[in-house]
Amino acid sequence: MLAIRGKIAKRRKKHLFLFGGIGFFILFVIVVIPMLISLFVFLAVDSNSGSYSYDIPLFGYQDAIPGPLKQIYEEVGRQYHIPWNILAAVHKIDGDYLNEMKSLFPNDVPFAQVFHEAGAKYGVDPALLKAIAKQESNFNPKELSHAGARGIMQLMPANCQEAGLDPNGDCWDPVKNIHAGAQEIARYLKKYQGNLIFALAAYNAGPARVSGMDDNPRPPEVPPIPETQDYVKKVPMYYEQFKKGMGDGKVDPAKIEEIRKKVESVASKLAEKRKKHEDSSKQGNPTACMVELKKKTVKEVKEGKAGNYGALTCALAEYFSESWSKVAQVEEQAQLYLGSVMLTGSGKPVSFGGRMLWPVQVGGGVHKQGGCVSSPYGQNRGTYYHRGVDISAPMGTPVFAAEAGKVYISKADPISLSDPIGFGWYVGIDHGNGLTTWYGHMPRKSVLVKVGDYVQKGQKIAEVGRNGMTDTQAHLHFEVHINQDRDRIDPTPFIGKGVPCNRSKFDPSYYTHPIYGVNE
Ligand SMILES: [Zn+2]
């Protein structure tokens, strides 16, 4: 805790690259040229489909898959041409997954009993305390960070003193150290009304960085410090593991082989059944399931909860003895594994299994990614952090819905000196599961949607402008929110990095004139 610099210094490895002329030439030939070629292939493929898209990385701490299992799903999935996430989902839903995980990870952590005692005393889940200890010190009672954080729970001297411990004495006692850490996280959980992420951010970066000083508070946010951002992802991941009884993460090799055989057996059954359903359609004599799927006569398919995998869906239905609710569960879980976001204290995951479109698109007919990034997410602006990405583009460049959804905001953000955001006219789209996107600074007259409208992914909703508190150039301010606008997160994983603006070579059409507070 409070050990930002120390921990970062400790973890960073120093890399030194020294290239002579020849070395650089070799590097260019074997690395840069193939990279350029693959980039062009990527661009060519993508412009054919008319949009730029990116895979969303797995955020799903809620459903974090232990590494050794992920490897099994991937390997077996490749062998049988079945998506790994389907295999993972079947494994989770079909059978006694939790007990299986317990036997896969037989060892509990060091000081396990102390974590349980401290958890009971301060009303904190012992699994959470284990997770913090794992991330902070990997259970090493002698760990000392460069910033001076001490012991298993990495208490700063001030934290030791708060708990009545001597920073150079009994604060190093593992039992007392764990109890003091438990007390600290319990205090933050109370302060942030059970919001785990804010509580963890406070434990890592100090409460002042999360919600200001007590006499000058502001709404809490995870500070855009890389270590803290990493911390609030990793600790919940460990937390989920420890909740499942995964102990120290060491795997029983015999058990892993047992699981591999089980997954292989499931995969071979599914592949066989899939082929039967596939062939039936090819031969013009489709199975009942393929007919039902096409006509959407099954309730779960009609409701969009199943049916995304064609013949494989039918194979799943057969595997689960026509229990379509099980099929729906598997497909939902599979989507969750593909791309999911969970940053909520309630532990409810937000699922988003897909890709978003870069919201500024140029070109007639076939669109492509437009504009450049003039201000990234997380930029420190003195009194606040920039919680979106600014995409600069000429006035009037079309703004597209990054994903399908329902428009739930379309209004002017009133300009005032106390409002540093000043979105101008902005639109919010609800994509379901608590996931929303916001689009700001658009001229009112350009906005094509109203509250209640359903929009398609890639539908034009407005144009780039400079409405509100904008810089010298027109730009779209784009935000991605999860947990129903409670957390504004980095849009990069959803839409990609984009191209940074080269300010010295700025297209003059991007400029308006230096002005703040336009409302047009
Ligand atoms: Zn902005």
Residues whose N, C-alpha, C, O or C-beta is under 5 A from the ligand:
A	BS01	ZN	G388 V389 D390 H477
